[in-house]
Amino acid sequence: MTSVDATGVDLEQELPSGCKVEAWRPPVAGISEVFHARIVDYGYPTHCHDTWTVLIVDTGAISYDLDTKACGASGATVAILPPGVTHNGQPASGAPGFTKRVLYLDNSFLPLSLVGAAVDQTNIIDPTLRHTLVDLHAELANDPDPLHAESSLTLIAERITWHLGATDKEQARAEDDIARRLRQLLDAAIEEPITLSDAAQKLERSKPHLIRSFTAAYGVAPHAYLIGRRVEAARKLLLNGIAPAEAATAVGFYDQSHLTRHFKRHTSVPPATYASSHASQTRS
């Protein structure tokens, strides 16, 4: 006898061979799960999560019912599904499948008072928000830098909150003194990890306010500033003959691959190539 659940879904049916799922829990506070999937000829049964779900679609289109309301999502949109609200999901009519990237975020990520607004406005079109999500997913797929990931989450929460109609009482004039003090903390954190939460506690300001103040003062986000300082420190060590793997951990990167990813972005070449560049020119 075929076993079905309350929604009529065959519990013993195998997923289509075209479906592919990758899921993991990164070491980043506030992120319960990262979920990447390619779904073909399959529909999710009605269910709910105890987390905030933030979803972007890379190819194809999804249709879903959120609290009995017919909804859909495709490439330009960011879909917000609040905790405790039932939904399903399947390829939209005419679309054979879809690929999606999802963040499941702790229910403290947004105020629970915004659940109703998220049901009413499940889809948000905001290029900055979507770009930040794409950038965060790329960061999480590697060894995530805590300051980078936390800064991205702060911006994501702030933009979603604004779209859902809540106001930030601390829209705050940027504070030059706070920016200066945060820069001092970052300069002292070249060799040791620092989180935005740590800085917010020490400086007695909210995380969004710290980012706003620092970016207004220096034209760069705090995490990007710290990465640049670490790359600069690594360059000096490499030219002094320190091996890339040793230089990486000495300046606060997780390992050589973490250094290489950011080093190439700043200099266009890997650390080892940079270190040997003068010797190669001399030999030639």
URMOTA-V374814 format. One line per field, one symbol per residue. ss: DSSP state (@ for helix, = for strand, . for the rest). phi: phi as a letter, one per 20 degrees, with the letter a starting at -180 (. if undefined). burial: b if it has 9 or more other ideal C-beta (glycine too) atoms within 8 Angstrom, else e. A space follows every 50 residues. Layout:
ss = ???
phi = ???
burial = ???
This chain:
ss = ...=.....=.........=====......==========..=====... .=========.=====..=====....====.....=====.....==== =====......@@@@@@@@@..==..@@@@@@@@@@@@@@.....@@@@@ @@@@@@@@@@@@@............@@@@@@@@@@@@........@@@@@ @@@...@@@@@@@@@@@@...@@@@@@@@@@@@@@@@@@....@@@@@@@ .....@@@@@@@@@@@@...@@@@@@@@@@@@@.
phi = .fecefeneffdfffgffebcccbdfecgndfadcdbddclbcfffbbde cfddccdecmbddbddlmefcbbbgeededdffmdfbcrbgfgndfabdb ccdddgfegcfffegfffffcfdcdbgffffffffffffffdeffgffff ffffffffffgffenedefdfhffdffffffffffffedgecfcdffgff ffelcffgfffffffffdmbfgffffffffffffgffffenffgfffgff dnefaffffggefffecncfgffffeffffffff
burial = eeeeeeeeeeeeeeeeeebeeeeeebebebbebbbbbbbbebebeeeebe bbbbbbbeebbbbbbbeeeebbbbeebbbbbbbebebbebbbeebebbbb bbbbbbbebbeeebbebbbebbbbebeebbebbbbbbebbebebbbbbbb bbbbbbbbbbbbbbebebeeebebbeebbbbbbebbeebbeeebbbbebb eebebebbbbbbbbbebeebbbbbbbbbbbbebbbebbeeebebebbbbb bbbebbbbbbbbbbeeeeebbeebbebeeeeeee
